Amino acid sequence: MEAIKKLHSHLIVTGLYKHSSSPISRVLISYALSPPYLTHARRVFEQVQEPNAFLWNTMIRGFAQSEAPDDAILFYNLMRAQGVPQDHMSFPFALKACARISAVREGSRVHAHCLKLGFLSDVFVSNSLVHLYSVCGDISRASLVFEEMPARDLVSWNSLICGCSQHGRLRDALRLFEAMRAEGIKADKVTMVKVVSACTHLGEWDLAESMVNYVEENSVEVDVYLGNTLIDYYGRRGLVNSAERIFKAMREQNMMTLNAMITTYAKAGDLVSARRIFDSMPERDLISWGSIITGCSQANHFSEALALFQQMQEANVQPDEIVLVSVLSACAHLGALNIGKWIHNYIRKKKVRTDIYVGNSLIDMYSKCGCIMDAFEVFMEMKEKDTLSWNVIVFGLAANGYVNSALEVFTDMLREGFQPDDVTFLGVLIACANSGLVDEGLKYFASMKEVYGLEPQMKHYGCVVDLLSRSGELDKAYNFIREMPMTPHSIIWRTLLRACHTHGNVDLAEIATEKLNELDPSNSGNHILLSNTYAGAK
């Protein structure tokens, strides 16, 4: 740059700075392509008498890659207004500027100019158009330009594949990749990032494995971005050793690499390795904290999750809804009401975006901590609910003794058009069992299959046995067990045995104990319950 400044000074002294045919073009291009000197470039350009197409293109290029890409569009329009003939280099830079600010209308005008002047046959111009429309989400127009190209190169294919991938058209991206291979075009690292990621998000594991094989067989360079994509793929499949192999082979790693490995280890339950990488990171972002906290919560290391959340606050990293859900889950399991309330106040104070998952987690936390009114208040404030929202509040009300309210909420759920699932009916049956509503409970149980097409599971049969047993209808409970379509497990027989002890039914207690001795012979509690039943019956 010092040499360029000296040259610029010389041109000013000699007066050659005004002539576009002089070495001023070297000065201009150096200034224009160096962002801190872009204003210098503009002054130099304005002093040139009748700048040629090369100088106009240089300014458009400089602004297109700067923080002011809209100025590139301005210069392009000025170039046309002043009648300067445009060439094949004028359009790609203008289209790049349009793509950066999603200016599809201005880009369409440039497209029309390309068509009028016959530049669409130029592969660089057409690639820029495909990129523009892809970035702006107009995949149909991008595909149209792509299909009409007389010749395509790797950039052409990558532009359209990237566009499909970025706008959720993952299967289209994979179809394009196969078409690209059929035409004999060899993919590069950019292509493979998109197609491996598409397979990962679609859960197409066999296809993803074939893509990984393609990378190895064709010696595709694995840079930091492709490496991160492969680690993510292996992590989602639980293939920790393969993820480690990629991780260790990567020459360059970034924060995303370390985050991907933390997530991989955490999902596999290897919190020691996840924590080792986390603790070694010189800097941590939201994803780093979220990955380790979520991993701890999912592995039932709830105290560690809360301790990490406290460290996250000390590091002044604002949590997102994913972190909040994990921490609220930890609070619910530990009964840490104070921390749960603090998080709820934090959400209100910081105006954190609360989605259904955060709302459901707050309901669950308050319910398990015994604050059912707070849980119900959160439920009522939720603008959007899903089936899980209704399930959590039904369970919470039933578990905290608000049986009638639980059944009323269930009725409201049906009235609002939500389809109950097997979890919903579990909460309803527990509510009926806790309040001795035998007829209602049996009616709800029968409606599972008859009305909603849900096949009752072992836990539902267990609730009905508990319902009948608590109400003293032991013979009905015993007959119900005998008619079950699956073999009852030990919990169901133990439920009956406890009820026999409560109601003094020695005959059924002996039958239940005999079954328990077959299913769970090492449990001494079975004999204690039978002994107490004998003692109670004298």
Phi, psi and omega in degrees: 000325178298319179295322179295320179296321179295318178298319179299316179300317180298319181292327177293315182298320183275350179081007181280353183294346182272350188254124183293340180277354181276177177294006179300336179296325177295319179296313183298315183293325178294317178293314187295325183268007174243102188314319180296340184253015183295325177294325175299317181300319182295320179294318178299315181300317183293340181269349180280132178277124180051065179300141181276179183299324180299317181291320176299314180298323179297317179293318179299317179297315181300313180290328181298328181259008181266189176278000180232064182296338178295335176291333176295320179293321178300313180295323178299316180293322177296320179301316179293319183296329182270005174074020179285126180298129179270149177237186185294346179269346182289321190284316182303320181289321177296318179292325177297318178297317179299319180295323184294329181248016179053039180272075186291329180293312178297321178298322178296324177295317177298321178302315180298320178296319178300316181296316182295321184269359175077030182261002182291341178285346178283124186296326180291321178294312181296321177299321179294323177292316177300317179297315180303305184294326179294314180297323182278000176084006179268073186294330180297313180290324177299317180294323180296313177299316181300315183293331183272358180290129178292332177217140180236144173243186183300323179298322179301309181296315181298321181300315182286321177298316179297319179298314178298317181296314184291339182248026170078006180266067190291320181291327175297320178299318180291322178296320178297321179299317179295321178294323179297316178296322180296331179272004176080016177274125180276128181288157174241190184297326179296314179300312188290330175301315185288318185284323177294318178297320179298314178299319181297313183289334178274350183072022179273079189292320180296317179294320178298319180296323177293327177292319178297319177298323178299317179301314183288317184291330183257009177052043177292132181297128178263095177273190185295326183286315177292323177300315178298321180295319179292320177298318178298317178300309181294324180297318180293332179272354181077018180268078188295317182299319178294320177297318179297322180298315178295316183302313183288333182276347184287125179287326180239136178229149176231187182298325179297325178298311182295320178299319180297321179289323176300313179298318180299311180295318182296317179296329180276359179083005180269076183288337178296311180292321179299316181291327180297315179292317181301314182292336182274352184287127178292328176225149180229139176252187183301321182294323178301309180296315181298319182296314184287322179293315178297319178300316179296317181296317181290335178268012179066022174266068191290321180296320179294322179298317180291323178296319178294323178297321178296318177296324178298320178294321179294332178276003179059038174258120183282126182287153172258185184294332180294315178296317182298320178298316181295318181290320178296324176297318177297318178299319181297317182287330181266352185069027183277075185296320183300316179293319178300317178293322179298318179296318179299317177294323178299317180300317181291317184293314183274356181054045178293138180297119182254117177262188181300322185294319177295316179300314179298321180293322177296316178300314181297316181297310181296321180297313183288339176269005176085004180262069189291331178292321176295320178298316182293326178295316177299317180300316182291332182279344182293123180285331181230134182230154171236183182300323180297324179302313180294319180300316183296317182288325176298313178300314182299314179297317180296316183291333181263012173090003179266068189294310182299321179295322179299316181289328176293319178296321177299319177296319177298322180300314180293322181295327182274005172087012177277139180271119179290152176241187184296330179290320178303311183292332176297315178297319180296316180293324176296319178299316180295319180295320182292336183249003177071025179275079187294307183299316180296317180299316179295324179294316178297319180298315181295326183289340180306309183273319187288322186259317189252358176067026180261130179276117180300142180256177183305320183294328178289318176298321178299321179295320179293319176300317179296318179301310181292320183294317180297328181276002177082005180270069188289323179296318178297320179297317180296316179295323178297319179297317182296331183267004180296141181285351177235163180289123181295140177271178189298328183297320181295316178293326179290327175299315178296319181296318179298318179295324177298320177296317181295319186259003174070033180263096186290320184299311180291330178297320179293320178296315181297319179295321178300318178294321180294325178295333177280321186272324186217066188293338184276355183273107182289343180298333179299315182290325179294318179297318179294319178300316180294328177294315177300316182296318181295327180271005181057000000 
